[in-house]
């Protein structure tokens, strides 16, 4: 069996390389000529630890190749994975233009039986729509099956997650097609759950929305802990010892970001509104996340005595460590809010780069932590890179103008920072 991956973004490239790692012959397809040329040279368009080495390995073994030829790629591969983007529209719904375009291309060029597997995160009933779009584009009624196989990757650990998944979800109305997809994962030991396409689509959205809910719950709780002078990190440590709750996603911070939680929570909420069902908890989850950074900026502004004409170092702009993804990153909102407060900003991130449109005389990015902190009045930590956790904070203090540290991820030891002479403030931690 030859596997075609349509869409060479984060999910598509990772999925293709994992199948190559599992021993399958893989073709990566994208209409972006430059992206395909770079991948063919072993260059990724995004940062993901370890993935570049796997790409080099399978280019050398010829287990994976890349192309822009729709017709050839579709005809030469019996299993096709759709890994195209489904960004949010203004109303929160998922934009399915790329999925529709891919489906129509398959219908146009297929010349024998295919299994089309939807890996992209899509709303309930999208698999049925894919069936319709393919049929509408066929000149000849070649048979095919459409299967749902949602991804559950964490940016920064995508390779590990793909090779050591918690579960593999397959949604199909055809047992034979489902079994073919099951066979692709034969070398993995994860439990496989086979269900209907609609249920598989819902599992993906429900999972991400639930994780977002845990984060927003703890972030809202941090606001109360701040007022009561209770350390939220101690509270969540005690909560996490309960096996029914667990310790994961209970870390208070300035909010979640990335390409999944914000988009998928809004898409699930949009689906519910279409069905005239209220998801009030999810509405609150989104609201808390949207207001968390401004809530703490207001508190920290009082601690500093105002941000106006102060120089603030922003450490970490990616939405989480070990990725360069800035999509929905809280740091971007914080930078914009601080500029309205007339702060001057010095920015650092080990991997991510600020968009050129944000850079100015008042917003500058530097290559090292040391350069970033020069003459700063305050530091605001936005993502918990190991570079910051392990930094020599005693030495760094010498280059600063004043010594305020606002830890938006509770990543540093507040007691030690205070012993070093910093005015340290975290999220729900005093």
C-alpha positions in Angstrom: 0.0 0.0 0.0 1.2 3.4 -0.9 0.1 6.4 1.2 -0.5 9.9 0.0 -0.6 12.8 2.4 -2.4 15.8 1.0 -1.3 19.0 2.8 2.3 19.5 4.0 1.7 21.6 7.0 2.4 20.6 10.6 0.0 17.7 10.8 0.7 16.5 7.2 4.5 16.4 7.4 4.4 14.7 10.9 1.9 12.2 9.7 3.8 11.4 6.6 7.1 10.9 8.5 5.5 8.7 11.1 4.1 6.4 8.4 7.5 6.3 6.8 9.0 5.4 10.2 6.4 2.6 10.4 7.7 1.2 7.1 5.2 2.5 4.5 6.0 4.3 1.3 4.8 7.8 1.5 4.2 10.7 -0.9 3.7 14.2 0.5 1.6 16.5 -1.7 1.1 20.2 -1.6 0.3 23.0 -4.1 3.0 25.2 -2.6 6.0 24.7 -4.9 8.5 26.4 -2.6 7.4 24.2 0.4 7.8 21.0 -1.6 11.2 22.1 -2.9 12.4 22.8 0.7 11.0 19.5 2.0 12.8 17.6 -0.8 16.0 19.2 0.5 15.3 18.2 4.0 14.1 21.6 5.3 11.0 22.0 7.4 8.8 25.1 7.3 8.2 24.9 11.1 10.2 24.0 14.2 9.5 20.6 15.8 12.3 18.9 17.9 13.7 15.8 16.2 11.5 15.9 13.1 14.3 17.3 10.8 16.4 14.2 11.6 13.5 11.8 10.7 13.0 13.8 7.5 16.6 13.4 6.5 16.6 9.7 7.3 13.6 8.9 5.2 14.6 11.1 2.3 17.8 9.1 2.2 16.0 5.8 2.4 13.5 7.0 -0.3 10.7 6.0 2.1 9.1 9.4 1.6 9.1 11.8 -1.4 7.3 15.1 -2.2 5.4 16.4 -5.2 3.1 19.1 -6.4 1.5 16.9 -9.1 -2.1 16.2 -8.0 -3.1 13.9 -10.8 0.0 11.6 -10.6 -0.1 11.5 -6.8 -3.7 10.7 -6.5 -3.6 7.9 -9.1 -0.5 6.3 -7.8 -1.6 6.0 -4.1 -4.4 3.8 -2.8 -4.7 5.4 0.6 -5.0 9.2 0.8 -4.8 11.2 4.0 -6.4 14.7 4.1 -4.2 16.9 6.3 -5.2 20.3 5.0 -5.9 23.3 7.1 -9.3 24.1 8.7 -8.9 27.6 10.1 -11.6 29.5 11.9 -13.9 31.8 10.0 -15.0 35.0 11.7 -18.1 33.4 13.1 -16.0 30.6 14.7 -16.9 27.9 12.2 -14.3 25.8 10.6 -13.3 26.9 7.0 -13.6 23.7 4.9 -12.4 25.2 1.6 -9.2 23.3 1.6 -10.9 20.0 2.5 -13.5 20.6 -0.3 -10.8 21.4 -2.8 -8.8 18.2 -1.9 -11.9 16.1 -2.1 -12.8 17.5 -5.5 -9.3 16.8 -6.8 -9.5 13.2 -5.7 -12.8 12.8 -7.5 -11.4 14.4 -10.6 -8.2 12.3 -10.8 -8.9 8.9 -9.2 -9.0 6.0 -11.6 -9.5 3.1 -9.1 -10.6 2.3 -5.6 -9.3 4.6 -2.9 -9.6 5.0 0.9 -9.7 8.6 1.8 -8.8 9.2 5.4 -9.6 12.6 7.0 -6.9 13.5 9.5 -7.7 17.2 9.5 -9.8 18.4 12.4 -13.3 18.8 10.9 -16.9 19.4 12.2 -19.4 16.6 12.6 -20.8 15.5 9.2 -17.7 16.5 7.2 -16.9 12.9 6.2 -20.4 12.8 4.6 -19.6 16.0 2.8 -16.3 14.6 1.6 -18.2 11.7 0.1 -20.6 14.1 -1.7 -17.7 16.3 -3.0 -15.8 13.4 -4.4 -18.9 12.0 -6.2 -19.8 15.4 -7.6 -16.3 15.5 -9.2 -16.2 12.0 -10.7 -16.5 11.5 -14.4 -16.7 7.7 -13.7 -18.2 6.2 -10.5 -15.0 4.6 -9.1 -15.6 3.1 -5.7 -14.1 4.7 -2.6 -14.5 4.9 1.2 -14.0 7.8 3.5 -12.6 7.2 7.0 -12.1 9.5 9.9 -8.8 9.2 11.8 -8.3 12.4 13.8 -4.8 13.4 15.1 -4.0 14.1 18.7 -0.5 15.7 18.4 1.0 18.0 20.9 3.3 20.6 19.3 6.8 20.2 20.7 6.4 16.5 21.2 4.6 15.5 17.9 7.0 12.7 16.9 6.8 11.0 20.3 3.0 11.4 20.5 2.6 9.8 17.0 4.8 6.8 17.8 3.4 6.4 21.4 -0.3 7.5 21.1 -2.7 7.2 24.0 -5.3 5.8 21.5 -6.0 5.6 17.8 -9.5 6.7 16.8 -11.0 5.4 13.5 -14.4 6.3 12.3 -15.8 4.3 9.4 -19.1 2.9 8.1 -17.2 0.1 6.3 -15.4 -2.5 8.4 -13.0 -3.5 5.6 -11.8 0.1 5.1 -11.4 0.5 8.8 -9.3 -2.6 9.0 -7.0 -1.3 6.3 -6.4 1.8 8.3 -5.9 -0.3 11.4 -3.2 -2.3 9.6 -1.2 0.9 9.0 -0.7 1.2 12.7 0.1 -2.5 13.3 3.6 -1.7 14.7 2.1 0.5 17.5 0.7 -0.9 20.7 -1.9 1.8 21.4 -5.6 0.8 21.9 -7.6 1.3 18.7 -11.2 2.5 19.0 -13.4 2.0 15.9 -16.6 3.9 15.8 -18.7 5.9 13.3 -17.3 8.9 11.4 -19.6 11.3 13.2 -18.5 10.0 16.6 -14.8 10.1 15.6 -15.2 13.8 14.6 -16.9 14.6 17.9 -14.2 12.8 19.9 -11.6 15.1 18.5 -13.5 18.3 19.3 -14.7 17.1 22.7 -11.1 16.1 23.7 -9.6 19.5 22.9 -12.5 21.4 24.4 -12.2 19.5 27.6 -8.5 20.2 27.9 -9.2 23.8 27.2 -11.8 23.7 30.0 -9.3 22.3 32.5 -6.9 25.2 31.7 -9.6 27.9 31.9 -10.9 26.4 35.2 -7.5 26.6 36.8 -6.9 30.1 35.3 -10.2 31.4 36.7 -9.3 29.8 40.1 -6.0 31.6 40.1 -7.9 34.9 40.1 -9.6 33.9 43.4 -6.4 32.6 44.8 -4.7 35.9 44.0 -7.4 37.7 46.0 -7.3 35.2 48.9 -3.5 35.2 49.0 -3.5 31.4 48.4 -0.8 29.8 46.2 -2.7 28.3 43.2 0.3 26.1 42.4 -0.1 24.4 45.8 -3.8 24.1 45.3 -3.4 22.4 41.9 -0.6 20.1 43.2 -3.0 18.9 45.9 -5.8 18.5 43.4 -3.6 16.6 40.9 -2.9 13.9 43.5 -6.5 12.7 43.1 -6.4 10.1 40.3 -9.8 11.1 39.2 -8.5 14.6 38.4 -4.8 14.0 37.5 -2.1 16.6 37.3 -2.2 17.4 33.6 -3.4 20.8 32.3 -3.8 22.2 35.8 -1.0 24.8 35.6 -2.2 28.3 35.9 -1.0 30.8 33.3 -1.8 33.6 30.9 -4.0 31.4 28.8 -3.9 28.7 26.1 -3.0 29.3 22.5 -1.9 27.5 19.4 -3.7 26.1 16.3 -6.0 23.7 18.2 -7.6 24.7 21.4 -8.9 28.1 20.4 -10.0 27.0 17.0 -11.6 23.8 18.0 -13.4 25.2 21.0 -15.0 27.9 18.8 -15.9 25.4 16.1 -17.6 23.1 18.6 -19.5 26.1 20.0 -20.5 27.0 16.5 -21.8 23.5 15.9 -23.8 23.6 19.1 -25.4 27.0 18.2 -26.4 25.5 14.8 -28.2 22.8 16.6 -29.8 25.4 19.0 -27.9 23.8 21.9 -26.2 26.0 24.6 -22.8 24.9 25.7 -22.5 27.4 28.5 -19.4 25.9 30.1 -17.6 26.2 26.8 -18.7 29.7 26.3 -17.2 30.6 29.7 -14.0 28.7 28.9 -13.4 30.8 25.9 -14.3 34.0 27.7 -11.9 33.3 30.6 -9.1 32.5 28.1 -9.8 35.7 26.1 -9.5 37.8 29.3 -6.8 36.1 31.3 -3.8 38.0 30.0 -5.5 41.4 30.4 -6.7 40.5 34.0 -3.1 39.9 35.1 -1.6 42.8 33.1 -3.9 45.1 35.1 -2.6 43.6 38.4 1.0 43.8 37.3 0.6 47.3 36.1 -0.3 48.3 39.6 2.7 46.5 41.0 5.0 48.3 38.6 3.4 51.6 39.0 2.3 51.8 35.4 3.8 50.5 32.1 3.9 53.9 30.4 7.4 54.6 29.1 8.8 51.6 31.0 11.0 49.1 29.2 9.6 45.6 29.4 11.3 42.4 28.3 9.0 39.8 26.8 10.6 36.3 27.2 9.0 33.6 25.1 6.6 34.5 22.3 5.6 31.0 21.0 2.4 29.8 22.5 4.3 27.0 24.2 8.0 25.8 24.4 9.6 23.6 21.7 7.6 25.2 18.9 7.8 28.4 16.8 4.0 28.6 16.5 2.6 32.0 17.2 -1.0 31.2 16.3 -3.3 32.6 19.0 -0.2 33.0 21.3 -1.1 35.0 24.4 2.2 36.9 24.0 1.0 38.6 20.9 -2.1 40.0 22.7 0.1 41.0 25.6 2.5 42.8 23.3 -0.4 44.7 21.7 -1.9 45.6 25.1 1.5 46.8 26.4 2.0 49.0 23.4 -1.4 50.7 24.0 -0.1 51.4 27.5 3.0 53.0 25.9 5.6 50.5 27.1 8.8 49.9 25.1 9.3 46.2 24.5 12.4 44.1 24.1 11.5 40.6 22.9 13.3 37.2 23.0 12.4 33.6 22.0 14.8 30.7 21.4 13.1 29.8 18.1 10.1 32.0 17.2 10.4 35.3 15.4 8.0 38.2 15.7 6.1 39.1 12.5 7.7 42.0 10.7 4.5 44.0 11.0 4.9 44.1 14.8 8.5 45.2 14.8 9.2 48.9 15.3 11.4 51.3 17.2 9.3 50.5 20.3 9.2 46.7 19.7 12.6 45.0 19.1 13.6 41.4 19.1 17.1 40.2 20.3 19.1 37.1 19.9 20.1 36.5 23.5 18.4 36.9 26.9 21.3 39.1 28.1 20.8 41.6 25.2 17.0 41.6 25.8 17.2 42.4 29.5 19.5 45.4 29.1 18.1 48.5 30.9 14.7 46.8 31.4 12.4 47.8 34.2 10.4 44.5 34.1 10.4 41.0 32.7 7.3 39.3 31.5 7.6 35.5 30.9 5.1 34.2 28.4 6.2 30.6 27.5 8.2 28.2 29.7 11.3 27.5 27.6 14.1 25.6 29.4 16.3 28.5 28.5 14.5 30.7 30.9 14.0 28.1 33.7 17.7 27.4 33.7 19.0 30.9 33.2 21.5 32.5 35.5 19.1 34.9 37.1 21.7 36.2 39.6 23.9 37.3 36.7 21.1 38.6 34.5 19.9 41.1 37.2 23.0 43.2 36.8 22.0 44.5 33.4 18.5 45.6 34.4 17.2 49.0 35.4 14.6 47.7 37.8 13.9 44.2 38.9 10.2 43.3 38.4 9.5 39.8 37.2 5.9 38.9 36.0 5.9 35.1 35.5 3.0 34.4 33.2 3.6 30.6 33.4 4.6 30.1 37.0 7.8 28.6 35.7 10.3 30.1 38.1 10.8 29.5 41.8 9.4 32.7 43.3 11.1 32.3 46.6 14.6 32.0 45.0 13.9 34.9 42.7 13.0 37.1 45.7 16.1 36.0 47.5 18.1 37.2 44.4 16.5 40.7 44.8 13.7 40.5 42.2 10.1 41.7 42.8 8.5 38.4 41.7 4.8 38.0 40.8 3.3 34.9 39.2 -0.2 33.8 38.3 -2.2 33.3 41.5 1.1 33.0 43.4 2.4 35.7 45.8 
